[in-house]
């Protein structure tokens, strides 16, 4: 089988490419800049230059492909509305059109954030409706992209399977982890409501397993939640990261209502001053680290045979090995 990966130069897509190559799959990657694809070249991955904003390049990249793993998108806490829509909405639509023209199956990487749930009194499964409250552009556009993917299955017959991970973590994370480490170094990471909330952690290789299983599934139009299946609090997560980087753990508790107000005002000030880089804290970042949810994995376990292989303790161990090998973001 020959597969195409979008976002293969990124965190999740890079891990997926490695796993598929190890399985013996012929892998092609859509890349915007070949100079940033040295790791993929070393794996023997075929490169196809293109961009989600350029439909013709996607049609070309999808030729001769049986299955597309769509991992690309704008995964940021901050940015212009137009940029988010181009990447996560119109880019997804363009890719689905290319898949339709080439007769490809698609595994679309969504996110549990599309539900926009901050807390839930019971485990959430794939039948939970979207919340009406959407406070950030990432959640808004990922939700619209997911809805478009489902429409292509329902209205156009394109075989699409959707995977919703939680907070993806692990080696080679260049988005969330650097921000957390910076906050830890500068003692800016606080324990909102004591850090007792349970995070929906999804270790990178567990998500890769879920994506690959979804690609092998014959079911179309199905959504699957993929997490580590463990109850880990924000405090436990932050303290484990602090220990890895030999930094003091966060100790100061802050009420959620105060944190929300401060972050909201930071966002307003940043918009008014038209700053390009994100403020110290964002609404999406606050949601990511203070949500309190338990995820029901029954559908993924039953229909895909998904079983999280890497637990929190093992994941932290592997993170430590990566930090020592790569000497990343060491304490100054």
Residue pairs with C-beta under 8 A, 6 or more apart in sequence:
1 25
1 26
1 66
1 67
2 25
2 26
2 27
2 28
2 64
2 65
2 66
3 20
3 25
3 26
3 27
3 28
3 65
3 66
3 67
3 68
3 69
3 215
4 27
4 28
4 29
4 30
4 48
4 61
4 62
4 65
4 67
4 68
4 69
4 104
5 13
5 16
5 17
5 20
5 27
5 28
5 29
5 30
5 68
5 69
5 71
6 13
6 29
6 30
6 52
6 68
6 69
6 70
6 71
6 72
6 95
7 13
7 30
7 70
7 71
7 72
7 73
7 109
8 14
8 16
8 17
8 27
8 29
8 30
8 31
8 37
8 40
8 45
8 71
9 29
9 31
9 33
9 36
9 37
9 39
9 40
10 71
10 72
10 75
11 168
11 172
11 173
11 174
11 175
11 204
12 71
12 109
12 165
12 168
12 204
12 207
12 208
13 29
13 69
13 71
13 72
14 39
14 40
14 172
15 170
15 172
15 204
15 205
15 207
15 208
16 69
16 71
16 208
16 211
16 212
17 27
17 29
17 40
17 43
17 45
18 43
19 205
19 208
19 209
19 212
20 27
20 212
21 27
21 43
21 44
21 45
23 212
26 46
27 43
27 44
27 45
27 46
28 45
28 46
28 47
28 48
28 61
28 65
29 37
29 40
29 45
29 46
29 47
29 48
30 48
30 50
30 52
30 57
30 58
30 61
30 72
31 37
31 40
31 47
31 48
31 49
31 50
32 49
32 50
32 51
34 47
34 49
37 45
37 47
40 47
41 47
48 57
48 60
48 61
49 57
50 57
50 58
50 60
50 61
51 57
52 58
52 72
52 86
52 87
52 90
52 91
52 92
52 94
52 95
53 86
53 87
53 90
53 91
53 94
54 94
55 94
55 97
55 98
58 94
58 95
58 97
58 98
59 97
59 98
59 101
59 102
61 98
62 68
62 98
62 99
62 101
62 102
62 104
63 102
64 102
65 102
65 104
66 104
66 105
67 104
67 105
67 106
67 107
67 215
68 95
68 99
68 104
68 105
68 106
68 107
69 107
69 109
69 211
69 215
70 92
70 95
70 106
70 107
70 108
70 109
71 109
71 211
72 87
72 91
73 87
73 88
73 91
73 92
73 109
73 142
73 145
74 83
74 84
74 86
74 87
74 88
74 138
74 141
75 138
75 175
76 84
76 138
76 175
76 278
77 136
77 138
77 179
77 278
77 282
77 284
77 285
78 270
78 277
78 278
78 279
78 282
79 137
81 137
84 137
84 138
84 140
84 141
85 141
85 144
87 141
88 138
88 141
88 142
88 144
88 145
89 141
89 144
89 145
89 148
91 145
92 108
92 145
92 148
92 149
93 145
93 148
95 106
96 106
96 148
96 149
96 152
96 158
96 160
98 104
99 105
99 106
99 158
100 152
100 156
100 158
105 159
105 160
105 161
105 215
105 220
106 149
106 158
106 159
106 160
106 161
107 160
107 161
107 162
107 163
107 211
107 214
107 215
108 145
108 146
108 149
108 160
108 161
108 162
108 163
109 163
109 165
109 211
110 142
110 145
110 146
110 149
110 162
110 163
110 164
110 223
111 139
111 142
111 164
111 165
111 166
112 124
112 164
112 165
112 166
112 200
112 225
112 227
112 293
112 295
113 138
113 139
113 142
113 284
113 287
113 288
114 130
114 139
114 142
114 143
114 146
114 164
115 124
115 128
115 129
115 130
115 131
116 130
116 131
116 132
116 133
116 134
116 135
116 139
116 143
117 124
117 128
117 131
117 291
117 293
118 287
118 290
118 291
118 292
119 197
119 291
119 292
119 293
120 128
120 292
120 293
120 294
122 294
123 294
123 295
123 296
124 225
124 293
124 294
124 295
124 296
125 225
125 295
125 296
125 298
125 299
126 164
126 222
126 223
126 224
126 225
126 299
130 143
134 140
134 143
135 283
135 284
135 287
136 282
136 283
136 284
136 287
138 284
139 284
139 287
146 162
146 223
149 160
149 162
150 160
150 162
150 221
150 223
152 158
152 160
153 159
153 160
153 220
153 221
154 221
159 220
160 220
160 221
161 214
161 215
161 217
161 219
161 220
161 221
161 222
161 224
162 214
162 222
162 223
162 224
163 207
163 210
163 211
163 214
163 223
163 224
163 226
164 223
164 224
164 225
164 226
165 202
165 207
165 210
165 226
165 227
166 199
166 200
166 201
166 202
166 226
166 227
166 295
167 176
167 199
167 200
167 201
167 202
167 288
168 176
168 202
168 203
168 204
168 207
169 176
169 177
169 201
169 202
169 203
169 204
169 315
169 319
170 203
170 204
170 205
170 315
170 318
170 319
171 204
171 318
171 319
171 321
171 322
172 204
172 322
173 204
176 288
177 241
177 329
178 329
179 285
180 189
180 238
180 241
181 241
181 245
181 247
181 329
182 188
183 189
184 238
184 241
184 242
184 245
184 247
184 248
184 249
184 250
185 245
185 247
185 331
185 332
187 248
187 250
188 280
189 238
189 250
190 250
190 252
190 253
190 254
190 259
191 234
191 235
191 238
191 250
191 251
191 252
191 253
191 254
192 234
192 253
192 254
192 255
192 256
192 259
192 286
192 289
192 290
193 253
193 254
193 255
193 256
193 290
194 235
194 253
195 233
195 234
195 235
195 236
195 238
195 250
195 253
196 233
196 234
196 235
196 292
197 233
197 234
197 290
197 291
197 292
198 231
198 232
198 233
198 234
198 292
198 293
198 294
199 232
199 233
199 234
199 237
199 289
199 291
200 227
200 291
200 293
200 295
201 227
201 228
201 230
201 232
201 237
201 312
201 315
202 226
202 227
202 228
203 228
203 308
203 310
203 315
205 309
205 310
206 226
206 227
206 228
206 308
206 309
206 310
207 226
209 226
209 306
209 308
209 309
210 224
210 226
210 300
210 304
210 306
211 226
213 300
213 304
213 305
213 306
214 224
214 304
217 303
217 304
219 303
222 299
222 303
224 299
224 300
224 303
224 304
224 306
225 295
225 296
225 297
225 299
225 300
226 297
226 300
226 306
227 295
227 297
227 308
228 308
228 310
228 311
228 312
228 315
229 295
229 297
229 308
230 308
230 311
230 312
231 294
232 312
234 289
234 290
235 250
236 312
238 249
238 250
239 249
239 250
240 312
240 316
242 248
242 249
242 250
243 249
244 316
244 319
244 320
244 323
245 323
245 329
245 330
245 331
246 331
247 331
256 290
259 281
259 286
259 290
260 286
262 281
263 279
263 281
263 282
263 283
263 285
263 286
264 283
266 279
266 280
266 281
266 282
267 279
267 282
267 283
269 279
270 278
270 279
278 285
297 306
297 308
300 306
301 307
310 318
322 328
323 329
